[in-house]
Amino acid sequence: MLANFVNATFIVSGLLFIFALAGLSKFETSKRGNAFGVLGMLLACIATIVAAAAPERWHSENWHETMPAFMGRLGLAPIIMLLIAVIAGAVIGVIKAMKVEMTGMPQLIAQLHSFVGLAAVLIGFNVFIEHRDMLNAGVAIDSFGFHMAEVWIGVFIGAVTFTGSIVAWGKLAEKLPSKPLTLPGRNLINLALLVGIIGCGFWFQNTTTGLAWLPLILLTLMSLFLGFHLVAAIGGADMPVVISMLNSYSGFAAAFSGFSLGIPVLIVTGALVGASGAILSYIMCKAMNRSFVSVILGGFGQAAAKKADGEQGEIQEITVDELASQLEDASTVTIAPGYGMAVAQAQYPVAELAKKLTDKGVDVKFAIHPVAGRLPGHMNVLLAEAHVPYDIVFEMDEVNDDFDQTDVALVIGANDTVNPAAMEPGSPISGMPVLKVWDAKKVIVFKRSMKPGYAGVENPLFFNDNTYMLFGDAKDSVSAINAALPAGESVKAITG
């Protein structure tokens, strides 16, 4: 009876995780998808605790015969410890989720990926110790080498995910420089590490003596360094792909942990996360005109940022009152948001501006680059949070050819995603599709300063004849424009 309950709950959890992914594919159904995911994880935790409370009733007959010899029957104390860990993790997770701003979400996700990687490493070591004790006690283990292969592959992926995610967090949080780390012969270093890890893995799974600790520790250390080096060698322009890639790594690490622990739902969940993360990474690379393999190997972003050779030209500034007057006279306005808008938390006044202009009969569109911000879909979530209608939010491919028919293009906190340097060979962002805002009749760029974007590449857009700069905090600037715009019919701020 208990076995049926546990297995049935795992099946339901797996289905809920699938429904969660389907729901998260669209913003209209994202809340429902999130709810499915939470419910699936809750059921999976309950089933795991029940299974742990009575392993002899759930696991195979062979497990029933061997487990008591090494662990004995699980009493109340281990269950209490497990519940304490689950509750503590839940409390910390809720606190972190409630405190984090949307601008800090990429960093938080990178941290969570590192936890998954570290957990996979610890699980691998624990399973190895358990099987080693069983061998020492004279218990025969079927397919021992196969189980050890699961262990070292899980440790390898987990260790790479752990240090890679920490480096990604450091770059996103600006604790580490965003420019790539280019060690001499870095490709040979990566190749040597990979060969060494695989060699130690085969050594480990074919060793039944106490010497097995040596290859396991060596491959763990090499994997930790490989994860650090792979992500450190990737530049800031490719960091959104890195986050998606690490998401995939964490999923596969969880899947191998599921194999090691014999928990089917963990295998299913890990496979779903791993596959979806890999597909998303490929789609993003395609959208950025990047080679998926090259990004993973740190092949892009290593070029030095272009420096200005003297004066690139003169910039033109515009005042709030002048811009408000031009927006009122415009027929079409396209807004291209970027990470700077998120940092300034300007999405609410921007939504109010869009509402005011729409009420005046202006055709307003939002142009979203695939990697606007530092997380896939980041800008869409911010705009949805500010109640911007879905039907005026367009992806880059849908709106890029319409800029030549746009009266005013507002670039709010974006830089690399509107940089015409991507159209030039030799640039660190060369070949990356960008929003062609320069085709608009007038381009207004909201920026704090003339500092280059996250990729560290100078933007010649700022010096175009049809470009005007509005310096200052984006939230304050847009709020001032809203105040300067005369009220139209049925004007009502949508932020409250």
C-alpha positions as CSV (number, residue, x, y, z in Angstrom):
1,M,0.0,0.0,0.0
2,L,2.8,2.4,1.0
3,A,4.7,1.6,-2.1
4,N,1.7,2.4,-4.3
5,F,1.2,5.7,-2.5
6,V,4.9,6.7,-2.9
7,N,5.1,5.7,-6.6
8,A,1.7,7.2,-7.5
9,T,2.8,10.5,-5.8
10,F,6.0,10.6,-7.7
11,I,4.1,10.1,-11.0
12,V,1.7,12.9,-10.1
13,S,4.7,15.1,-9.2
14,G,6.4,14.4,-12.5
15,L,3.2,15.3,-14.4
16,L,2.8,18.6,-12.4
17,F,6.4,19.5,-13.3
18,I,5.6,19.0,-17.0
19,F,2.4,21.2,-16.6
20,A,4.6,23.8,-14.9
21,L,7.0,24.0,-17.9
22,A,4.0,24.2,-20.2
23,G,2.5,27.0,-18.2
24,L,5.7,29.0,-17.9
25,S,6.1,29.1,-21.7
26,K,3.5,31.9,-21.8
27,F,3.2,35.0,-19.6
28,E,-0.6,34.6,-19.5
29,T,-0.3,31.2,-17.9
30,S,2.9,31.7,-16.0
31,K,1.3,32.0,-12.5
32,R,-0.6,28.8,-13.1
33,G,2.6,27.1,-14.2
34,N,4.4,28.3,-11.2
35,A,1.6,26.9,-8.9
36,F,1.9,23.5,-10.6
37,G,5.6,23.5,-9.9
38,V,5.2,24.4,-6.3
39,L,2.5,21.7,-5.8
40,G,4.6,19.1,-7.6
41,M,7.6,19.8,-5.4
42,L,5.5,19.7,-2.2
43,L,4.1,16.3,-3.2
44,A,7.6,15.0,-4.1
45,C,9.0,16.1,-0.7
46,I,6.1,14.4,1.1
47,A,6.6,11.1,-0.8
48,T,10.3,11.2,-0.2
49,I,9.9,11.7,3.5
50,V,7.3,8.8,3.7
51,A,9.7,6.6,1.7
52,A,12.6,7.5,4.0
53,A,10.5,6.7,7.1
54,A,10.0,3.1,5.9
55,P,12.6,2.2,3.3
56,E,12.0,-1.5,3.6
57,R,8.4,-1.1,2.4
58,W,9.3,0.9,-0.6
59,H,12.6,-0.2,-2.0
60,S,13.3,-3.5,-3.7
61,E,13.6,-6.8,-1.8
62,N,17.4,-6.7,-2.2
63,W,17.5,-3.2,-0.7
64,H,15.4,-4.5,2.2
65,E,17.9,-7.3,2.9
66,T,21.0,-5.2,2.7
67,M,20.0,-1.9,4.3
68,P,19.5,-3.0,7.9
69,A,23.0,-4.4,8.0
70,F,24.5,-1.0,7.5
71,M,21.9,1.6,8.6
72,G,19.5,-0.3,10.7
73,R,15.8,0.7,10.7
74,L,15.3,4.4,10.5
75,G,14.0,5.7,13.7
76,L,12.3,9.0,14.6
77,A,15.5,11.0,14.9
78,P,16.5,10.9,11.2
79,I,13.0,11.9,10.1
80,I,13.1,14.8,12.5
81,M,16.5,15.9,11.1
82,L,15.1,15.6,7.6
83,L,12.0,17.7,8.4
84,I,14.2,20.4,10.1
85,A,16.3,20.6,6.9
86,V,13.3,20.9,4.7
87,I,11.6,23.5,6.9
88,A,14.8,25.5,7.2
89,G,15.4,25.5,3.5
90,A,11.8,26.5,2.8
91,V,12.0,29.4,5.3
92,I,15.3,30.6,3.8
93,G,13.9,30.3,0.3
94,V,10.8,32.3,1.1
95,I,12.8,35.1,2.7
96,K,15.2,35.3,-0.2
97,A,12.4,35.3,-2.7
98,M,10.5,38.0,-0.9
99,K,13.5,40.2,-0.5
100,V,15.0,40.0,-3.9
101,E,14.3,42.7,-6.5
102,M,13.5,41.7,-10.1
103,T,16.9,43.2,-11.0
104,G,18.5,40.7,-8.6
105,M,16.7,37.6,-10.0
106,P,19.5,36.5,-12.3
107,Q,21.9,36.5,-9.4
108,L,19.5,34.6,-7.2
109,I,19.0,32.0,-9.9
110,A,22.8,31.6,-10.3
111,Q,23.0,31.0,-6.5
112,L,20.3,28.4,-6.6
113,H,22.1,26.6,-9.5
114,S,25.2,26.5,-7.3
115,F,23.2,24.8,-4.5
116,V,22.0,22.1,-6.8
117,G,25.5,21.5,-8.0
118,L,26.9,21.3,-4.5
119,A,24.1,18.9,-3.5
120,A,24.9,16.6,-6.4
121,V,28.6,16.5,-5.3
122,L,27.7,15.7,-1.7
123,I,25.2,13.0,-2.8
124,G,27.8,11.4,-4.9
125,F,30.3,11.2,-2.1
126,N,27.6,9.9,0.3
127,V,26.5,7.1,-2.1
128,F,30.1,6.1,-2.6
129,I,30.7,5.9,1.1
130,E,27.6,3.8,1.6
131,H,28.5,1.3,-1.2
132,R,32.1,1.1,0.1
133,D,30.8,0.2,3.6
134,M,28.6,-2.5,2.0
135,L,31.6,-4.0,0.1
136,N,33.7,-3.9,3.2
137,A,31.0,-5.9,5.1
138,G,31.1,-8.6,2.4
139,V,27.8,-7.7,0.7
140,A,27.8,-8.3,-3.0
141,I,26.5,-5.3,-5.1
142,D,25.2,-6.0,-8.5
143,S,26.6,-3.7,-11.3
144,F,28.9,-2.0,-8.8
145,G,30.9,-0.4,-11.6
146,F,27.8,1.0,-13.2
147,H,26.7,2.6,-9.9
148,M,30.1,4.2,-9.5
149,A,29.9,5.6,-13.0
150,E,26.6,7.3,-12.0
151,V,28.5,8.7,-8.9
152,W,31.5,10.2,-10.7
153,I,29.4,11.6,-13.6
154,G,27.0,13.2,-11.1
155,V,30.0,14.6,-9.1
156,F,31.6,15.9,-12.3
157,I,28.5,17.8,-13.5
158,G,27.6,19.0,-10.0
159,A,31.1,20.4,-9.4
160,V,31.2,22.2,-12.8
161,T,27.7,23.6,-12.0
162,F,28.8,24.7,-8.5
163,T,31.8,26.8,-9.4
164,G,30.4,27.9,-12.7
165,S,27.3,29.3,-11.0
166,I,29.4,31.1,-8.4
167,V,31.4,32.8,-11.1
168,A,28.2,33.7,-13.0
169,W,26.8,35.2,-9.8
170,G,29.9,37.2,-9.2
171,K,29.8,38.6,-12.8
172,L,26.1,39.4,-12.6
173,A,26.5,41.0,-9.2
174,E,29.6,42.9,-10.4
175,K,31.7,41.2,-7.7
176,L,33.9,39.9,-10.6
177,P,34.8,41.8,-13.8
178,S,32.4,41.0,-16.7
179,K,35.2,40.8,-19.2
180,P,36.4,37.3,-20.0
181,L,39.4,35.7,-18.3
182,T,41.7,34.5,-21.1
183,L,44.5,32.4,-19.7
184,P,47.3,31.4,-22.1
185,G,46.4,28.1,-23.9
186,R,43.0,28.1,-22.2
187,N,41.5,25.6,-24.8
188,L,44.3,23.2,-24.1
189,I,43.8,23.6,-20.4
190,N,40.1,22.8,-20.8
191,L,40.9,19.7,-22.9
192,A,43.5,18.5,-20.5
193,L,41.1,18.9,-17.6
194,L,38.4,17.0,-19.4
195,V,40.7,14.1,-20.4
196,G,42.0,14.0,-16.8
197,I,38.4,13.9,-15.4
198,I,37.4,11.1,-17.7
199,G,40.5,9.2,-16.9
200,C,40.0,9.5,-13.2
201,G,36.4,8.5,-13.6
202,F,37.3,5.2,-15.3
203,W,40.0,4.7,-12.6
204,F,37.4,5.4,-9.9
205,Q,34.7,3.1,-11.1
206,N,37.1,0.1,-11.6
207,T,38.7,0.4,-8.2
208,T,37.3,-1.5,-5.3
209,T,40.0,-0.7,-2.7
210,G,40.4,2.3,-0.5
211,L,42.5,3.8,-3.2
212,A,39.2,4.8,-4.9
213,W,39.2,8.0,-2.8
214,L,42.2,9.4,-4.8
215,P,40.6,9.4,-8.3
216,L,37.3,10.7,-6.8
217,I,39.0,13.6,-5.1
218,L,41.2,14.4,-8.1
219,L,38.3,14.5,-10.6
220,T,36.3,16.6,-8.1
221,L,39.0,19.2,-7.9
222,M,39.5,19.2,-11.6
223,S,35.8,19.6,-12.2
224,L,35.6,22.5,-9.8
225,F,38.4,24.3,-11.6
226,L,36.9,23.5,-15.0
227,G,33.5,25.0,-14.0
228,F,35.3,28.2,-12.8
229,H,37.4,28.5,-15.9
230,L,34.6,27.8,-18.4
231,V,32.4,30.6,-17.1
232,A,35.2,33.0,-16.3
233,A,36.3,32.8,-19.9
234,I,32.8,33.9,-21.1
235,G,32.2,37.6,-21.6
236,G,29.3,39.7,-20.2
237,A,27.5,39.8,-23.6
238,D,26.9,36.0,-23.4
239,M,26.0,35.9,-19.7
240,P,22.2,35.3,-20.3
241,V,23.2,32.2,-22.3
242,V,25.4,31.1,-19.5
243,I,22.6,31.3,-16.9
244,S,20.4,29.1,-19.2
245,M,23.3,26.7,-19.7
246,L,23.9,26.4,-16.0
247,N,20.2,25.7,-15.5
248,S,20.7,22.8,-17.9
249,Y,23.7,21.6,-16.0
250,S,21.9,21.7,-12.7
251,G,19.1,19.6,-14.2
252,F,21.4,16.9,-15.4
253,A,23.2,16.9,-12.1
254,A,19.9,16.4,-10.3
255,A,19.0,13.5,-12.7
256,F,22.3,11.7,-12.0
257,S,21.6,12.2,-8.3
258,G,18.2,10.6,-8.8
259,F,19.9,7.6,-10.4
260,S,22.3,7.3,-7.5
261,L,19.6,7.6,-4.9
262,G,17.0,5.5,-6.8
263,I,14.4,8.3,-6.7
264,P,12.4,8.3,-10.0
265,V,10.9,11.7,-9.6
266,L,14.3,13.3,-9.2
267,I,15.4,11.7,-12.5
268,V,12.3,13.0,-14.3
269,T,12.6,16.4,-12.8
270,G,16.3,16.7,-13.6
271,A,15.8,15.5,-17.2
272,L,13.1,18.0,-17.7
273,V,15.2,20.9,-16.4
274,G,18.3,19.7,-18.2
275,A,16.6,19.3,-21.6
276,S,14.6,22.5,-21.4
277,G,17.6,24.5,-20.3
278,A,19.7,23.1,-23.2
279,I,16.9,23.9,-25.7
280,L,16.6,27.5,-24.4
281,S,20.3,28.0,-24.5
282,Y,20.4,26.8,-28.2
283,I,17.5,29.1,-29.0
284,M,19.2,32.1,-27.4
285,C,22.5,31.4,-29.1
286,K,20.7,31.3,-32.4
287,A,19.0,34.6,-31.6
288,M,22.4,36.1,-30.8
289,N,24.1,34.6,-33.8
290,R,26.4,32.6,-31.5
291,S,27.7,29.1,-31.8
292,F,26.3,27.1,-28.9
293,V,29.5,25.0,-28.6
294,S,31.7,28.1,-28.7
295,V,29.8,29.9,-26.0
296,I,30.0,26.8,-23.7
297,L,33.7,26.7,-24.3
298,G,34.2,30.4,-23.7
299,G,34.9,31.1,-27.3
300,F,33.2,34.4,-27.5
301,G,33.6,37.6,-25.5
302,Q,37.3,37.5,-25.3
303,A,38.0,40.3,-27.7
304,A,39.0,43.6,-26.1
305,A,36.4,46.3,-25.9
306,K,36.8,49.0,-28.5
307,K,38.2,52.2,-27.2
308,A,37.3,55.6,-28.5
309,D,40.1,57.0,-30.7
310,G,39.8,60.6,-29.6
311,E,36.4,62.2,-30.2
312,Q,33.9,59.9,-31.9
313,G,31.6,62.9,-32.5
314,E,29.4,65.3,-30.6
315,I,26.4,64.2,-28.7
316,Q,23.1,66.1,-28.7
317,E,21.1,66.5,-25.5
318,I,17.4,67.0,-25.1
319,T,15.4,68.4,-22.2
320,V,12.3,66.8,-20.6
321,D,10.0,69.5,-21.9
322,E,11.3,69.2,-25.4
323,L,10.9,65.5,-25.4
324,A,7.3,65.7,-24.0
325,S,6.4,68.1,-26.8
326,Q,7.9,65.7,-29.4
327,L,6.1,62.7,-28.0
328,E,2.8,64.6,-28.0
329,D,3.2,65.4,-31.7
330,A,4.4,61.8,-32.7
331,S,2.2,59.3,-34.4
332,T,4.3,56.2,-33.6
333,V,6.5,55.6,-30.6
334,T,8.6,52.5,-30.0
335,I,10.1,51.8,-26.6
336,A,13.2,49.6,-26.3
337,P,13.8,48.8,-22.6
338,G,17.0,47.3,-21.2
339,Y,18.6,46.3,-17.9
340,G,19.0,50.0,-16.9
341,M,15.2,50.3,-16.8
342,A,15.1,47.4,-14.4
343,V,17.9,48.8,-12.2
344,A,16.1,52.2,-12.0
345,Q,12.7,50.4,-11.4
346,A,11.3,52.6,-14.1
347,Q,8.8,50.1,-15.5
348,Y,5.9,51.7,-13.7
349,P,6.4,55.3,-15.0
350,V,7.2,53.8,-18.4
351,A,3.8,52.0,-18.3
352,E,2.1,55.2,-17.3
353,L,3.8,57.0,-20.2
354,A,2.7,54.3,-22.7
355,K,-0.9,54.7,-21.3
356,K,-0.9,58.4,-21.7
357,L,0.4,58.3,-25.2
358,T,-2.0,55.6,-26.2
359,D,-4.9,57.7,-24.8
360,K,-3.7,60.6,-27.1
361,G,-4.0,58.3,-30.1
362,V,-0.2,57.6,-30.4
363,D,0.6,54.1,-31.7
364,V,2.9,52.8,-28.9
365,K,5.0,49.6,-29.1
366,F,7.5,47.9,-26.9
367,A,10.5,46.2,-28.7
368,I,12.0,43.4,-26.6
369,H,15.4,42.0,-27.5
370,P,15.8,38.2,-26.7
371,V,18.5,38.9,-24.1
372,A,17.3,42.3,-22.9
373,G,18.4,42.4,-19.2
374,R,20.4,39.5,-17.9
375,L,17.8,36.8,-18.0
376,P,15.6,35.4,-20.7
377,G,12.1,37.0,-20.5
378,H,13.3,39.5,-17.9
379,M,11.8,42.6,-19.6
380,N,8.6,40.8,-20.4
381,V,8.1,40.0,-16.7
382,L,8.9,43.6,-15.6
383,L,6.4,45.0,-18.1
384,A,3.7,42.5,-17.1
385,E,4.4,43.4,-13.5
386,A,3.6,47.1,-14.5
387,H,0.4,46.0,-16.3
388,V,1.6,46.8,-19.8
389,P,-0.9,45.2,-22.2
390,Y,0.5,42.1,-23.9
391,D,-0.7,43.2,-27.3
392,I,1.7,46.1,-27.5
393,V,4.8,44.1,-26.4
394,F,6.6,42.7,-29.4
395,E,9.7,40.5,-29.8
396,M,12.7,41.8,-31.8
397,D,11.8,39.9,-35.0
398,E,8.3,41.2,-35.0
399,V,9.2,44.9,-34.8
400,N,12.7,45.3,-36.1
401,D,11.6,46.2,-39.6
402,D,9.2,48.8,-38.4
403,F,11.7,51.3,-37.0
404,D,11.9,53.1,-40.3
405,Q,8.2,54.0,-39.8
406,T,8.7,55.1,-36.2
407,D,8.6,58.8,-35.3
408,V,10.4,58.5,-31.9
409,A,12.3,55.5,-30.5
410,L,12.9,55.6,-26.8
411,V,15.9,53.6,-25.6
412,I,15.5,53.3,-21.9
413,G,18.5,51.7,-20.1
414,A,19.5,49.6,-23.1
415,N,23.0,49.7,-24.7
416,D,24.4,46.4,-26.1
417,T,21.0,45.4,-27.6
418,V,20.8,48.6,-29.7
419,N,24.5,48.9,-30.5
420,P,25.2,49.1,-34.3
421,A,28.7,47.9,-33.6
422,A,27.2,44.4,-33.7
423,M,26.9,45.0,-37.5
424,E,30.6,45.4,-37.8
425,P,33.2,42.6,-38.0
426,G,35.8,42.3,-35.2
427,S,33.6,43.6,-32.4
428,P,33.0,41.4,-29.3
429,I,29.3,41.5,-30.1
430,S,29.8,41.2,-33.9
431,G,26.9,39.2,-35.5
432,M,24.6,39.6,-32.5
433,P,21.1,40.7,-33.8
434,V,20.2,44.1,-32.4
435,L,17.2,46.4,-32.4
436,K,17.6,48.8,-35.3
437,V,16.5,51.8,-33.4
438,W,18.7,54.1,-35.5
439,D,16.3,53.7,-38.4
440,A,13.7,55.7,-36.5
441,K,13.3,59.4,-37.3
442,K,14.4,60.4,-33.8
443,V,16.1,58.3,-31.2
444,I,16.1,59.3,-27.5
445,V,18.5,57.5,-25.3
446,F,17.9,57.5,-21.5
447,K,21.3,57.0,-19.7
448,R,23.0,58.0,-16.6
449,S,26.4,58.5,-18.3
450,M,28.3,57.7,-21.5
451,K,29.7,54.6,-19.9
452,P,29.7,51.5,-22.3
453,G,27.2,48.7,-21.7
454,Y,27.7,45.4,-19.9
455,A,29.8,44.0,-22.8
456,G,32.2,46.9,-22.5
457,V,31.7,48.0,-26.2
458,E,31.4,51.7,-27.2
459,N,28.1,52.5,-28.8
460,P,28.3,54.7,-31.9
461,L,24.5,55.2,-31.8
462,F,25.0,58.0,-29.3
463,F,26.8,60.1,-31.9
464,N,24.2,59.8,-34.7
465,D,22.6,62.9,-36.1
466,N,19.1,61.7,-35.2
467,T,20.1,60.6,-31.6
468,Y,19.5,62.7,-28.5
469,M,20.6,61.9,-25.0
470,L,18.6,62.4,-21.9
471,F,20.9,62.0,-18.9
472,G,19.7,61.0,-15.5
473,D,17.9,58.3,-13.5
474,A,15.4,56.7,-15.9
475,K,12.6,56.6,-13.3
476,D,13.0,60.3,-12.5
477,S,13.3,61.2,-16.2
478,V,10.2,59.3,-17.3
479,S,8.2,60.6,-14.3
480,A,9.1,64.1,-15.3
481,I,8.0,63.5,-18.8
482,N,4.6,62.2,-17.5
483,A,4.2,65.3,-15.5
484,A,5.1,67.5,-18.5
485,L,2.6,65.8,-20.8
486,P,-0.9,67.4,-20.8
487,A,-3.6,65.1,-19.7
488,G,-5.6,63.5,-22.5
489,E,-9.0,61.9,-22.4
490,S,-9.5,59.3,-19.8
491,V,-5.9,59.5,-18.7
492,K,-5.4,57.2,-15.8
493,A,-2.1,55.9,-14.4
494,I,-2.0,52.2,-14.5
495,T,0.6,51.7,-11.9
496,G,-1.5,51.9,-8.8
